Amino acid sequence: MKAEEILAEALCVLREGGIILYPTDTVWGIGCDATNPEAVARVFEIKNRPEAKSLVLLASDLDMVAKYIREIPSMAIDLVEVNDAPMTIIYPGALASKPGEPADRRRLAYNTVAEDGTVGIRIPMARWCRDLAHKLGRPLVSTSANISGEPTPQRFSDISPAIKDAVDFVVPPSVDTESTGRASQIIKIGLRGEVEIIRK
């Protein structure tokens, strides 16, 4: 399959509420439409992970981030503009649905957001991921492709067959040209410029 065909197939699966296994700018991830709470619940189920744990999302650019956050702290804008490595920012004031509500493309699924109303979003360095989010028109869930508690796979060959069998579409490894194999740094930012480094 050509890259364009792979992208089209992944988009079709995501729009139908499916789950994909795909390479990101850090590690291979399990992903879905971040505005679809049922799809997000399936991701937790596949990973055998408690829903109390929040997820990292991927957005195509800051304009997309702004659609799902009440207000982007100016510090976050500065960090994104100078960033030259994978960086996840935890933003305050996520715009999210409530449990029991149907999927709403204008709001993040409630089960992507932490109890304090924050959400971690990264604008990936990998162009393929940015294109995927851009064409979908909303953020993607991006959580490592492993059962919770097991080692994070560094390469496609490290991913458990149980994970591969559980998703609806596996992006061919040939697409993976930009994964670093390492987790992103995580920075939490408050509206008044408070900064907390969660992971370097």
N, C-alpha and C positions, 0 to 999 in steps of 0.2 A: 504494500500500500504506500502511496505517496503521502507526504506530510499533510497536504491539504485534505486528502481523503480521511486520514486518521483524525484530524481536527474535526471534520464534519461528523464522523461517527461518534466521537466523544461528546460533541455538542448535542447530538440527537439523544444519546443516552441520558445526559444531564437534564435536558429539557423534559424528558419523560419521567424524571424523578429517580433515575438510576444512579448507580455507584460506579466510579471508575478507579482504576489503579494507574497512576501516572507519575512521571518524573517531575520534580520541582527543581528549584535552584539549590535546594539543600539535599534532601533525600527523597526516595520514592514515597509517594503518599497515597492515601485513600481519600477520594474526594467526591463531593456532590454539590448541588445547588445549595448555597448557604441560606437561602430564603425558604427552603422546603423542610419543615420540621420532621416529616415522616422519613425523608431521605437521611436527614441528620441522625435520627434515631437508629436507622439501619447501620450507619457507620459505627455508632457506639456498640451496637450488637455484634458486628463483625469483629471489632477489636476487643470485645468482652470488657468494656471500659465503663465505669460509672458515669452517668449523665451529669453528675455534679461537677465533673471536670470540664473546663471550658476548652474550646478548640481554636486553633489558628486558622484564619481565613486568608485567601489570596485575592487581591484586587488589582485591576489593570493599571490604575493610576490614582492620584489624590482626588480627582473629580468623583471617581466611584466611591472612594472612602467617605467623601463628604455627604453622599446620599444616605448613608447609614449611621452617621454620627451626628449628634446634636450640634456640636461645635468642635472643630479641629484646633487643638492648641497650636499657637504659633511656633512653639518649640518643635513640634512634630513636623511641621512644614520645613523648617530649617534642616532637621535631621534627614528627611527624605531627599532634599535637594543636594546634600553633600555626601550622601551615603554611597559607598563603593563596595559593600559586602552585604550578604543577606541579613536583614534586620526586621524583626517583628516589633511593632509598636502596639502597646496596650492602651487603647483609647477609652476615655470616660464617655458616658452618655450614649450607649448604643441604642439605636432605634430598632426595637424588636417586637415581634408578635407576642401574644400571650398564649399560654398552654390552652389547647383546645380550639384555637383559631385556625382557619385554613391558611395555606401558604399565601403570602402576599409579597409580590416582587419588590414592594417599596420598603419592606421591613425584613430584618434578619430573623431567622428562625429563633424562637426563644431559647432553644437548647444549644445555641452556639455562644450564648452570652453568660458570663460569670455572674454569681449572685450579687455582686456589687454594681452590676450594670455596665461593666467594662467588656471590651472585646479586643482580642489580639488580631491585628491585620498586617500583612506584609505585601508590599509591592515587589513581586519577584524579579530577580535579576534575569532570569531565563525568559527570553522573548516568547517562546512557545506558550508558557504559562500565562503571560500577560495577554497574548492573543486569544487564548481560550476564555479567560475571564471577560475580555472586551467583547468578544462575539456572543458570549452568553448574556452579557449585559448586567451581570450581578456577581458578587463574590463567590468564590469556591471554598469549600471546606478543604483543608490540607492538614491531615494528621498522618504520622508515620505509619508505614505499611507493615505493622506487626501487631500481634496479640499483646494487649496491655501487660506490662511487666517483663516481656521478652526483649532481647536486644533489638535495637533499631537496625534494620538491614542497610548496609552500606551500598550494596549493588542489587540489581534486579535478581541475580542468581541467589541472593541471600533471603529472598522473600518466601515465606512459608506457602506451600501448595494450598493450605486451607484458606489463606487470604486470597490467592489468585482465583480459587474456585468460588469464593463468596461474592465477588464483585460482578457487575454486569458487562464491563468492558475493560480489557487490559491494553493499555497503550504499548505498542511494540517497543522493546528496548532500544531499537535503532534511533528513536526520537531523542533519547537521553544523551545530550551533548554538553549540558551545562550544570548538571548536579555536582555539588562539591562533596557530597557524602557526609557533610557535617551539619549540625543543627545551626539555626540562625541565632544571633544575639537577640535578646528580648529586653526592651526598655518600656517601662510604664511611665506615662506622662499625665500630669493633672492639668486642669484648665488654667491654673495660675503658674504654670511652668515648673511644677514639682517634677523631679526626675528620679526614678528608681531603676537601677540596673538589676534586672532579674537574672539574666544570664549573659556573660561576656562572650 
